[in-house]
Amino acid sequence: MRARTLLPVLLLLASTTYARAGEAPVALDLGPAPVAVTDPDGVYRNLYLDGRVYVAGQPSAEALGRFQELGVMAVVNLRTDAEMGDRDRVPFDEAARLEELGLEYVHLPIGGDEEPFRPEILERLDDVLRRHSGRVLLHCTVAWRASWVWTGYLVRYQGLSVDDALARGEAIALEPSPLEGLLGRPVPLELGEPEPSPD
């Protein structure tokens, strides 16, 4: 088993139910593995297509226009307000650009104690994928957070095993944790039962 950073996926899956009650999983047309793609140009560091979902780093304003041409119908951005407001790093208003293109913009920031990884992120992503039958772009800065969200989504809403979903995430941008190296042996990850709701 490859080394893994466990905390983000554990937090995402903390209150897991595999799919919405009585609803079939969203059709994603997943292939054997995510595919690295180079079109569009202008995406920072990582760009992968897994079925009909792009998992990517920060796109440029021009890349967003090309994503529209490639059939993207919605963009889910995981970057924080502070990141998106830094005009040295993101020299355009992403929400305004997507409105101009007629694409749905969903901002689900993840970063720091105020905006941690949380199950609601997966719920909102599932909602976007249910409402749009075309391609969806899921992005952050370099696709690390987006890879964790995608991994959690595949377990929670697509029913993949944790190992199979992690393999897909690792093919994109998940980086190994040093824990297995430090301990000199694998550290397996198991999905436990959800915590009972406090009724």
N, CA and C of each residue as an Amber inpcrd file, in Angstrom:
protein
   597
   0.8430000  -1.1740000   0.0000000   0.0000000   0.0000000   0.0000000
   0.8890000   1.2390000   0.0000000   0.5940000   2.1950000  -0.8380000
   1.3700000   3.4270000  -0.8930000   1.0450000   4.2850000   0.3210000
   2.0040000   5.1270000   0.7210000   1.7700000   6.0150000   1.8520000
   0.6810000   7.0220000   1.5040000  -0.0860000   7.4040000   2.5060000
  -1.2120000   8.3080000   2.2390000  -1.3650000   9.3180000   3.3610000
  -1.7740000  10.5220000   3.0360000  -2.1640000  11.5000000   4.0240000
  -3.5970000  11.1770000   4.3870000  -3.8500000  10.7670000   5.6060000
  -5.1420000  10.2160000   5.9700000  -6.1530000  11.2480000   6.4460000
  -5.7420000  12.3100000   7.0840000  -6.6830000  13.2120000   7.7300000
  -7.7450000  13.7880000   6.8060000  -7.4220000  14.3390000   5.6370000
  -8.4900000  14.9090000   4.8170000  -9.5640000  13.9130000   4.4170000
  -9.1800000  12.7160000   4.0300000 -10.2010000  11.7540000   3.6090000
 -11.0070000  11.2660000   4.7970000 -10.3930000  11.1420000   5.9650000
 -11.1460000  10.7460000   7.1470000 -12.1840000  11.7990000   7.5030000
 -11.8160000  13.0660000   7.4030000 -12.7730000  14.1330000   7.6990000
 -13.9070000  14.1580000   6.6840000 -13.5920000  13.9730000   5.4240000
 -14.6340000  13.9720000   4.3960000 -15.6070000  12.8160000   4.5770000
 -15.1140000  11.6880000   5.0270000 -15.9440000  10.5020000   5.1180000
 -16.5550000  10.3020000   6.5010000 -16.3570000  11.2640000   7.4040000
 -16.7660000  11.1030000   8.7930000 -18.2370000  10.7670000   8.9610000
 -19.1070000  11.3410000   8.1570000 -20.5390000  11.0630000   8.3010000
 -21.0740000  10.4240000   7.0290000 -20.3630000   9.4360000   6.5690000
 -20.6410000   8.8480000   5.2680000 -21.9080000   8.0150000   5.2250000
 -22.6900000   8.2530000   4.1740000 -23.6910000   7.3080000   3.6930000
 -23.3730000   7.2160000   2.2130000 -23.3510000   6.0410000   1.6310000
 -22.7730000   5.8670000   0.3070000 -23.4480000   6.6030000  -0.8190000
 -24.7090000   6.8330000  -0.7510000 -25.3910000   7.5940000  -1.7930000
 -26.6610000   8.1350000  -1.1790000 -27.2960000   9.0340000  -1.8780000
 -28.5570000   9.5570000  -1.3820000 -29.5720000   8.4390000  -1.3570000
 -30.3470000   8.3970000  -0.2810000 -31.3210000   7.3170000  -0.0960000
 -32.2260000   7.2040000  -1.3100000 -32.2950000   6.0000000  -1.8590000
 -33.1990000   5.7240000  -2.9620000 -32.7540000   6.2500000  -4.3140000
 -31.5930000   6.8590000  -4.4030000 -31.1220000   7.3980000  -5.6810000
 -29.9130000   6.6070000  -6.1640000 -29.8640000   6.3840000  -7.4520000
 -28.7090000   5.7220000  -8.0520000 -27.5310000   6.6950000  -8.0840000
 -26.3080000   6.1720000  -8.0400000 -25.1520000   7.0650000  -8.1760000
 -25.1960000   7.8120000  -9.5130000 -24.6110000   8.9850000  -9.5220000
 -24.5040000   9.7890000 -10.7330000 -23.6580000   9.0430000 -11.7640000
 -24.0610000   9.0660000 -13.0270000 -23.2680000   8.4600000 -14.0990000
 -22.0540000   9.3350000 -14.3830000 -20.8780000   8.7640000 -14.2440000
 -19.6370000   9.5230000 -14.4510000 -18.8050000   9.0050000 -15.6140000
 -19.1040000   7.8220000 -16.1310000 -18.3410000   7.2330000 -17.2300000
 -16.8590000   7.0940000 -16.8860000 -16.5740000   6.5810000 -15.6860000
 -15.1900000   6.4160000 -15.2540000 -14.4830000   5.3620000 -16.0900000
 -13.2720000   5.6680000 -16.4970000 -12.4240000   4.7020000 -17.1830000
 -11.5840000   3.9590000 -16.1600000 -10.5660000   3.2210000 -16.6340000
  -9.7200000   2.4690000 -15.7090000  -8.9390000   3.3580000 -14.7430000
  -8.6130000   4.5790000 -15.1700000  -7.8400000   5.4920000 -14.3240000
  -8.0130000   6.9160000 -14.8640000  -7.7850000   7.9220000 -14.0070000
  -7.7980000   9.2950000 -14.5060000  -6.7170000   9.4800000 -15.5710000
  -6.9940000  10.3640000 -16.5230000  -6.0830000  10.5820000 -17.6410000
  -5.5250000  12.0050000 -17.5730000  -4.1950000  12.1240000 -17.6280000
  -3.5800000  13.4480000 -17.7030000  -3.8810000  14.0400000 -19.0670000
  -4.3420000  15.2800000 -19.0870000  -4.6430000  15.9500000 -20.3430000
  -3.9010000  17.2880000 -20.4000000  -3.7020000  17.7860000 -21.6070000
  -2.9810000  19.0500000 -21.7830000  -3.8630000  20.1510000 -22.3610000
  -5.0940000  19.8200000 -22.7040000  -6.0220000  20.8080000 -23.2590000
  -7.1470000  20.9940000 -22.2550000  -7.3310000  22.2060000 -21.7630000
  -6.7600000  23.4510000 -22.2390000  -5.4080000  23.7720000 -21.6130000
  -4.6970000  24.6240000 -22.3170000  -3.4660000  25.1930000 -21.7950000
  -3.8530000  26.2370000 -20.7540000  -2.9590000  26.5350000 -19.8340000
  -3.2420000  27.5900000 -18.8660000  -3.8070000  27.0920000 -17.5510000
  -3.5540000  25.8090000 -17.2070000  -3.9690000  25.2630000 -15.9180000
  -2.7000000  25.0310000 -15.1080000  -2.6820000  25.5220000 -13.8690000
  -1.4930000  25.4380000 -13.0420000  -1.2400000  24.0070000 -12.5700000
  -0.1390000  23.4500000 -12.9710000   0.4690000  22.1880000 -12.5620000
  -0.2570000  20.9070000 -12.9350000  -1.4930000  20.6860000 -12.5220000
  -2.1310000  19.3850000 -12.7360000  -3.4750000  19.5340000 -13.4360000
  -3.7100000  18.6770000 -14.4250000  -4.9900000  18.6400000 -15.1210000
  -5.2730000  17.1990000 -15.5230000  -6.3190000  16.6310000 -14.9450000
  -6.7120000  15.2550000 -15.2130000  -8.1910000  15.2030000 -15.5370000
  -8.5530000  14.2320000 -16.3530000  -9.9510000  13.9720000 -16.6650000
 -10.2760000  12.5770000 -16.1520000 -11.2720000  12.4970000 -15.2630000
 -11.7150000  11.2160000 -14.7290000 -13.1950000  11.0890000 -15.0590000
 -13.4940000  10.3230000 -16.0870000 -14.8670000  10.2640000 -16.5810000
 -15.2440000  11.6150000 -17.1700000 -16.2530000  12.2490000 -16.6120000
 -16.6620000  13.5660000 -17.1100000 -16.2700000  14.7000000 -16.1670000
 -15.3530000  14.4150000 -15.2250000 -14.9220000  15.4230000 -14.2620000
 -13.4450000  15.7340000 -14.4650000 -13.1590000  17.0260000 -14.6890000
 -11.7780000  17.4960000 -14.6840000 -11.3920000  17.7790000 -13.2420000
 -10.2220000  17.3170000 -12.8280000  -9.6610000  17.6230000 -11.5150000
  -8.3670000  18.3710000 -11.8140000  -8.2800000  19.6140000 -11.3100000
  -7.2280000  20.4860000 -11.8200000  -6.7080000  21.4810000 -10.7890000
  -5.5670000  22.0760000 -11.1600000  -5.0690000  23.2420000 -10.4630000
  -5.7880000  24.4770000 -10.9950000  -5.3400000  25.6500000 -10.5670000
  -5.9990000  26.9030000 -10.9300000  -5.9560000  27.1450000 -12.4420000
  -7.1260000  27.3170000 -13.0580000  -7.1570000  27.6620000 -14.4860000
  -7.0270000  29.1670000 -14.6970000  -6.4770000  29.5560000 -15.8280000
  -6.4400000  30.9660000 -16.2210000  -7.8070000  31.3630000 -16.7610000
  -8.0080000  32.6590000 -16.9510000  -9.2640000  33.1450000 -17.5350000
  -9.4600000  32.5600000 -18.9290000  -8.3790000  32.4590000 -19.6940000
  -8.4620000  31.9080000 -21.0450000  -8.7950000  30.4150000 -21.0050000
  -8.2010000  29.6960000 -20.0440000  -8.4740000  28.2640000 -19.9230000
  -9.9480000  28.0180000 -19.6030000 -10.5600000  28.8970000 -18.8020000
 -11.9820000  28.7300000 -18.4940000 -12.8260000  28.8070000 -19.7630000
 -12.4600000  29.7110000 -20.6790000 -13.1710000  29.7840000 -21.9540000
 -13.0220000  28.4980000 -22.7530000 -11.8440000  27.9220000 -22.7380000
 -11.6230000  26.6640000 -23.4600000 -12.3750000  25.5090000 -22.7890000
 -12.4190000  25.5070000 -21.4350000 -13.1990000  24.4820000 -20.7480000
 -14.6550000  24.5210000 -21.2030000 -15.1860000  25.7230000 -21.3860000
 -16.5650000  25.8480000 -21.8840000 -16.6950000  25.1780000 -23.2510000
 -15.7210000  25.4200000 -24.1270000 -15.7430000  24.8030000 -25.4560000
 -15.6540000  23.2790000 -25.3760000 -15.0140000  22.7680000 -24.3350000
 -14.8500000  21.3250000 -24.1460000 -16.0490000  20.6910000 -23.4460000
 -17.0800000  21.4790000 -23.1810000 -18.3070000  20.9320000 -22.6170000
 -18.4820000  21.0650000 -21.1190000 -17.5970000  21.8050000 -20.4590000
 -17.7690000  22.0210000 -19.0210000 -18.9970000  22.8960000 -18.8020000
 -19.8360000  22.4740000 -17.8570000 -21.0760000  23.1850000 -17.5530000
 -21.0380000  23.8880000 -16.1980000 -20.1410000  23.4420000 -15.3180000
 -20.0450000  24.0200000 -13.9750000 -18.6050000  23.9260000 -13.4950000
 -18.2250000  24.8860000 -12.6550000 -16.8890000  24.9170000 -12.0630000
 -17.0490000  24.9430000 -10.5530000 -16.3950000  23.9960000  -9.8780000
 -16.3890000  23.9310000  -8.4200000 -14.9890000  24.3240000  -7.9630000
 -14.9070000  25.4330000  -7.2380000 -13.6380000  26.0060000  -6.7970000
 -13.4800000  25.7720000  -5.3010000 -12.3800000  25.1390000  -4.8910000
 -12.1080000  24.8340000  -3.4920000 -11.1570000  25.8140000  -2.8260000
 -10.7120000  26.8340000  -3.5460000  -9.7620000  27.7970000  -2.9870000
 -10.4810000  28.7780000  -2.0610000  -9.7610000  29.3270000  -1.1100000
 -10.3430000  30.2600000  -0.1520000 -10.5350000  31.6410000  -0.7790000
 -11.3220000  32.4780000  -0.1050000 -11.5130000  33.8540000  -0.5650000
 -10.1850000  34.5980000  -0.6270000  -9.3360000  34.3860000   0.3840000
  -8.0310000  35.0600000   0.3970000  -7.1930000  34.6540000  -0.8130000
  -7.1970000  33.3740000  -1.1530000  -6.4480000  32.9170000  -2.3290000
  -6.9980000  33.5380000  -3.6020000  -8.3100000  33.5310000  -3.7370000
  -8.9250000  34.0480000  -4.9690000  -8.8240000  35.5590000  -5.0700000
  -8.6750000  36.2340000  -3.9420000  -8.5410000  37.6870000  -3.9530000
  -7.1250000  38.1770000  -4.1850000  -6.1520000  37.2910000  -4.2180000
  -4.7480000  37.6620000  -4.4350000  -4.5200000  37.8420000  -5.9400000
  -4.5890000  39.0790000  -6.4100000  -4.4990000  39.3560000  -7.8500000
  -3.1050000  39.1190000  -8.4260000  -2.0870000  38.9510000  -7.5760000
  -0.7680000  38.5560000  -8.0920000  -0.7960000  37.0990000  -8.5380000
  -1.5810000  36.2760000  -7.8600000  -1.6410000  34.8520000  -8.1760000
  -2.8340000  34.4780000  -9.0510000  -3.9360000  35.1830000  -8.8680000
  -5.1390000  34.9560000  -9.6860000  -5.5470000  36.3280000 -10.2340000
  -5.0340000  36.7080000 -11.3970000  -5.2080000  38.0750000 -11.8960000
  -6.5580000  38.3630000 -12.5640000  -7.6080000  37.6700000 -12.1410000
  -8.9410000  37.9080000 -12.6980000  -9.9740000  37.4610000 -11.6820000
 -11.1960000  37.8820000 -11.8690000 -12.3070000  37.4970000 -11.0090000
 -12.9540000  36.2480000 -11.6180000 -12.7210000  35.0890000 -11.0060000
 -13.1940000  33.8290000 -11.5760000 -14.7180000  33.7780000 -11.6540000
 -15.3950000  34.2260000 -10.5980000 -16.8600000  34.1960000 -10.6010000
 -17.4130000  35.0530000 -11.7330000 -16.8380000  36.2430000 -11.9330000
 -17.3070000  37.1310000 -13.0090000 -17.0170000  36.5220000 -14.3770000
 -15.8550000  35.8920000 -14.5190000 -15.5010000  35.2700000 -15.8060000
 -16.4770000  34.1410000 -16.1360000 -16.8240000  33.3410000 -15.1500000
 -17.7430000  32.2340000 -15.3920000 -19.1610000  32.7270000 -15.6670000
 -19.5600000  33.8040000 -15.0230000 -20.8650000  34.3850000 -15.3320000
 -20.8910000  34.8660000 -16.7800000 -19.7960000  35.4950000 -17.2070000
 -19.6640000  35.9540000 -18.5970000 -19.7770000  34.7850000 -19.5780000
 -19.2450000  33.6220000 -19.1910000 -19.2720000  32.4340000 -20.0470000
 -20.5840000  31.6490000 -19.9370000 -21.4130000  32.0120000 -18.9610000
 -22.6730000  31.3010000 -18.7780000 -22.5210000  29.9560000 -18.0830000
 -21.4450000  29.7950000 -17.3030000 -21.1960000  28.5550000 -16.5700000
 -21.5420000  28.7390000 -15.1000000 -22.0330000  27.6780000 -14.4670000
 -22.3190000  27.7480000 -13.0400000 -21.0080000  27.7820000 -12.2640000
 -20.9790000  28.6250000 -11.2430000 -19.8120000  28.7380000 -10.3610000
 -20.2330000  28.3380000  -8.9580000 -19.5410000  27.3500000  -8.3940000
 -19.8110000  26.8900000  -7.0400000 -18.5180000  27.0330000  -6.2470000
 -18.5420000  27.8950000  -5.2430000 -17.3540000  28.1580000  -4.4310000
 -17.5140000  27.4330000  -3.1020000 -16.6630000  26.4360000  -2.8580000
 -16.6800000  25.6320000  -1.6390000 -15.2890000  25.6700000  -1.0080000
 -14.9370000  26.7820000  -0.3710000 -13.5640000  26.9430000   0.1020000
 -13.1550000  25.9340000   1.1640000 -11.9290000  25.4560000   1.0140000
 -11.2910000  24.5770000   1.9940000  -9.9400000  25.1940000   2.3240000
  -9.7230000  25.4740000   3.5980000  -8.4330000  26.0130000   4.0100000
  -8.4670000  26.5170000   5.4410000  -7.5960000  25.9830000   6.2840000
  -7.4920000  26.4380000   7.6610000  -8.6120000  25.9230000   8.5400000
  -8.5810000  26.3740000   9.7870000  -9.5640000  25.9400000  10.7760000
 -10.9680000  26.4270000  10.4670000 -11.0820000  27.5770000   9.8130000
 -12.3960000  28.1400000   9.5170000 -13.1110000  27.4040000   8.3920000
 -12.3630000  26.8160000   7.4880000 -12.9500000  26.1330000   6.3290000
 -12.2710000  24.7760000   6.1160000 -12.5210000  23.8360000   7.0440000
 -11.8520000  22.5360000   6.9560000 -12.4970000  21.6410000   5.8960000
 -11.8480000  20.5130000   5.6380000 -12.4880000  19.4510000   4.8710000
 -13.7200000  19.0370000   5.6670000 -14.8770000  18.8560000   4.9930000
 -16.1170000  18.5390000   5.6890000 -17.0700000  17.8220000   4.7400000
 -17.9490000  16.9720000   5.2550000 -18.8560000  16.1950000   4.3990000
 -19.7420000  17.0440000   3.4930000 -20.0940000  18.2530000   3.8900000
 -20.9510000  19.1080000   3.0600000 -20.3340000  19.3990000   1.6880000
 -19.0150000  19.3880000   1.6190000 -18.3380000  19.6020000   0.3290000
 -18.7690000  18.5050000  -0.6510000 -18.7800000  17.2540000  -0.1790000
 -19.1630000  16.1440000  -1.0470000 -20.6320000  16.2170000  -1.4220000
 -21.4750000  16.6370000  -0.4870000 -22.9050000  16.7850000  -0.7720000
 -23.1290000  17.8040000  -1.8830000 -22.4340000  18.9270000  -1.7930000
 -22.5910000  19.9710000  -2.8150000 -22.0490000  19.5200000  -4.1610000
 -20.9140000  18.7930000  -4.1680000 -20.3720000  18.2780000  -5.4240000
 -21.3550000  17.2960000  -6.0460000 -21.9310000  16.4230000  -5.2450000
 -22.9190000  15.4840000  -5.7630000 -24.0990000  16.2290000  -6.3770000
 -24.5450000  17.2860000  -5.7220000 -25.6490000  18.0860000  -6.2500000
 -25.2960000  18.6760000  -7.6170000 -24.1000000  19.2260000  -7.7440000
 -23.6580000  19.7970000  -9.0240000 -23.6420000  18.7260000 -10.1090000
 -23.0890000  17.5600000  -9.7940000 -22.9970000  16.4830000 -10.7870000
 -24.3720000  15.9410000 -11.1690000 -25.3140000  15.9710000 -10.2640000
 -26.6820000  15.5300000 -10.5760000 -27.3980000  16.5390000 -11.4770000
 -27.1240000  17.8120000 -11.2860000 -27.8120000  18.8440000 -12.0660000
 -27.2040000  19.0710000 -13.4480000 -25.9700000  18.6320000 -13.6440000
 -25.2880000  18.8550000 -14.9210000 -24.8570000  17.5150000 -15.5050000
 -25.3600000  17.1920000 -16.6830000 -25.0020000  15.9200000 -17.3150000
 -23.6940000  16.0100000 -18.0900000 -23.2070000  17.2220000 -18.3190000
 -21.9480000  17.4000000 -19.0380000 -20.7690000  17.3940000 -18.0910000
 -19.6620000  17.8880000 -18.5840000 -18.4330000  17.8940000 -17.7990000
 -18.4700000  18.9580000 -16.7060000 -17.7300000  18.6780000 -15.6250000
 -17.6070000  19.5760000 -14.4860000 -16.1210000  19.7230000 -14.1900000
 -15.7110000  20.9330000 -13.8600000 -14.3280000  21.2080000 -13.4540000
 -14.2900000  21.3720000 -11.9430000 -13.4630000  20.5900000 -11.2710000
 -13.2210000  20.6560000  -9.8330000 -11.7840000  21.1030000  -9.6600000
 -11.5690000  22.2680000  -9.0340000 -10.1900000  22.7500000  -8.9420000
  -9.8650000  23.4100000  -7.6130000  -8.5570000  23.4910000  -7.3600000
  -7.9960000  24.2670000  -6.2550000  -6.7400000  24.9260000  -6.8260000
  -5.6610000  24.9700000  -6.0910000  -4.4410000  25.6130000  -6.5950000
  -3.6590000  24.6860000  -7.5170000  -3.3520000  23.4630000  -7.0140000
  -2.5420000  22.5060000  -7.7820000  -3.2140000  21.1480000  -7.9100000
  -4.4810000  21.0410000  -7.5120000  -5.3000000  19.8270000  -7.5630000
  -5.1270000  18.9140000  -6.3590000  -4.4140000  19.3450000  -5.3210000
  -4.2510000  18.5140000  -4.1230000  -5.5670000  18.4220000  -3.3600000
  -6.1440000  19.5550000  -2.9840000  -7.4400000  19.5290000  -2.2850000
  -8.5060000  18.9030000  -3.1810000  -8.4740000  19.2530000  -4.4690000
  -9.4610000  18.7010000  -5.4080000  -9.3350000  17.1800000  -5.4970000
  -8.1160000  16.6470000  -5.4190000  -7.9250000  15.1920000  -5.4460000
  -8.5160000  14.5390000  -4.2040000  -8.3500000  15.1740000  -3.0530000
  -8.9460000  14.6200000  -1.8300000 -10.4670000  14.6500000  -1.9160000
 -11.0150000  15.7500000  -2.3880000 -12.4720000  15.8370000  -2.5190000
 -12.9690000  14.7790000  -3.4990000 -12.2900000  14.6260000  -4.6200000
 -12.6870000  13.6310000  -5.6110000 -12.6200000  12.2230000  -5.0130000
 -11.5620000  11.9370000  -4.2700000 -11.4050000  10.6360000  -3.6260000
 -12.5650000  10.3680000  -2.6610000 -12.8650000  11.3380000  -1.8250000
 -13.9730000  11.1880000  -0.8850000 -15.2990000  11.0120000  -1.5930000
 -15.5000000  11.7620000  -2.6750000 -16.7400000  11.6560000  -3.4440000
 -16.9070000  10.2510000  -4.0300000 -15.8300000   9.7110000  -4.5620000
 -15.9040000   8.3850000  -5.1740000 -16.2830000   7.3110000  -4.1600000
 -15.8240000   7.4530000  -2.9240000 -16.2000000   6.4910000  -1.8840000
 -17.6420000   6.7340000  -1.4520000 -17.9330000   7.9680000  -1.1010000
 -19.2450000   8.2640000  -0.5070000 -20.4100000   8.1250000  -1.4760000
 -20.2450000   8.5950000  -2.7040000 -21.3700000   8.6360000  -3.6350000
 -21.2880000   7.6590000  -4.7970000 -20.1050000   7.1070000  -5.0550000
 -19.9720000   6.1480000  -6.1470000 -19.7570000   4.7300000  -5.6490000
 -19.5310000   4.5630000  -4.3420000 -19.3930000   3.2330000  -3.7650000
 -18.0620000   2.5560000  -4.0150000 -17.0380000   3.3050000  -4.4480000
 -15.7180000   2.7020000  -4.6190000 -15.1410000   2.3670000  -3.2450000
 -14.2920000   1.3700000  -3.2040000 -13.5850000   1.0730000  -1.9540000
 -12.6170000   2.2200000  -1.6780000 -12.2310000   2.3550000  -0.4220000
 -11.2760000   3.4030000  -0.0660000  -9.9910000   3.2260000  -0.8600000
  -9.4920000   1.9840000  -0.9670000  -8.2450000   1.7510000  -1.7100000
  -8.3840000   2.1100000  -3.1860000  -9.4950000   1.7220000  -3.8090000
  -9.6900000   2.0440000  -5.2310000  -9.8050000   3.5490000  -5.4500000
 -10.5310000   4.2340000  -4.5680000 -10.6740000   5.6900000  -4.7030000
  -9.3390000   6.3890000  -4.4590000  -8.5930000   5.9200000  -3.4500000
  -7.2810000   6.5130000  -3.1910000  -6.3330000   6.3130000  -4.3690000
  -6.4010000   5.1740000  -5.0150000  -5.5490000   4.9420000  -6.1890000
  -5.8620000   5.9570000  -7.2760000  -7.1510000   6.2830000  -7.4650000
  -7.5220000   7.2900000  -8.4650000  -7.0000000   8.6620000  -8.0390000
  -7.1600000   8.9980000  -6.7590000  -6.6560000  10.2780000  -6.2660000
  -5.1510000  10.3890000  -6.3740000  -4.4550000   9.2970000  -6.0800000
  -2.9960000   9.2950000  -6.1850000  -2.5420000   9.4460000  -7.6320000
  -3.3430000   8.9650000  -8.5670000  -3.0030000   9.1250000  -9.9850000
  -3.1040000  10.5920000 -10.4030000  -3.8040000  11.3960000  -9.6140000
  -3.9730000  12.8190000  -9.9450000  -2.9430000  13.6430000  -9.1800000
  -3.1590000  13.8800000  -7.8770000  -2.2380000  14.7710000  -7.1710000
  -2.1010000  14.4970000  -5.6810000  -2.6040000  13.3740000  -5.1930000
  -2.3910000  13.0840000  -3.7790000  -0.9270000  12.7710000  -3.5650000
  -0.3850000  13.3570000  -2.5270000   1.0220000  13.1180000  -2.2180000
   1.1270000  12.1920000  -1.0180000   2.1360000  11.3730000  -0.9930000
   2.2670000  10.4290000   0.1100000   2.5400000  11.1290000   1.4400000
   2.0480000  10.5150000   2.5010000   2.3510000  10.9380000   3.8620000
   3.6640000  10.2780000   4.2700000   4.4480000  10.9240000   5.1020000
   5.6920000  10.2860000   5.5470000   5.4800000   9.2320000   6.6270000
   4.2460000   9.0370000   7.1100000   4.0120000   8.1310000   8.2310000
   4.4610000   6.6990000   7.9400000   4.1090000   6.1570000   6.7780000
   4.5180000   4.7890000   6.4630000   6.0320000   4.6800000   6.3630000
   6.6650000   5.6920000   5.7890000   8.1230000   5.6790000   5.7080000
   8.7650000   5.7310000   7.0860000   8.2160000   6.5770000   7.9450000
   8.7630000   6.6970000   9.2930000   8.5830000   5.4160000  10.0950000
   7.4430000   4.7560000   9.9020000   7.1690000   3.5240000  10.6460000
   7.7480000   2.2930000   9.9710000   8.0990000   2.4140000   8.6920000
   8.6860000   1.2910000   7.9700000   7.7030000   0.1940000   7.6220000
   6.4170000   0.5330000   7.5750000   5.4110000  -0.4720000   7.2070000
   4.1300000   0.2300000   6.7760000   3.2660000  -0.5030000   6.0890000
   2.0130000   0.1000000   5.6290000   1.1130000   0.5150000   6.7870000
   0.3710000   1.5760000   6.5730000  -0.6320000   2.0350000   7.5260000
  -1.9690000   1.9570000   6.7980000  -2.7180000   0.8540000   7.0210000
  -3.9720000   0.7010000   6.2830000  -5.0240000   1.7100000   6.7380000
  -5.8870000   2.0570000   5.8100000  -6.9860000   2.9700000   6.0790000
  -8.2760000   2.1810000   5.9430000  -9.0950000   2.2040000   6.9720000
 -10.3740000   1.5210000   6.9440000 -11.4790000   2.5280000   7.1510000
 -12.5890000   2.3000000   6.4800000 -13.7530000   3.1480000   6.6260000
 -14.6210000   2.5790000   7.7280000 -14.7940000   3.3370000   8.8040000
 -15.6070000   2.8930000   9.9240000 -17.0730000   3.2250000   9.7190000
 -17.8650000   2.9230000  10.7190000 -19.2870000   3.2320000  10.6790000
 -19.4870000   4.7170000  10.9620000 -20.5120000   5.3210000  10.3450000
 -20.7750000   6.7280000  10.6410000 -21.2040000   6.9060000  12.0900000
 -20.8850000   8.0760000  12.6340000 -21.3150000   8.3850000  13.9900000
 -22.8190000   8.5630000  14.0120000 -23.4870000   8.0930000  15.0760000
 -24.9320000   8.2870000  15.1380000 -25.2730000   9.7660000  15.2350000
 -26.3750000  10.1580000  14.6050000 -26.7830000  11.5570000  14.6540000
 -27.3580000  11.8680000  16.0230000 -27.0580000  13.0590000  16.5430000
 -27.5480000  13.4230000  17.8910000 -29.0020000  13.8780000  17.8480000
 -29.9380000  12.9190000  17.8120000 -31.3720000  13.2570000  17.7540000
 -31.9280000  13.5170000  19.1210000
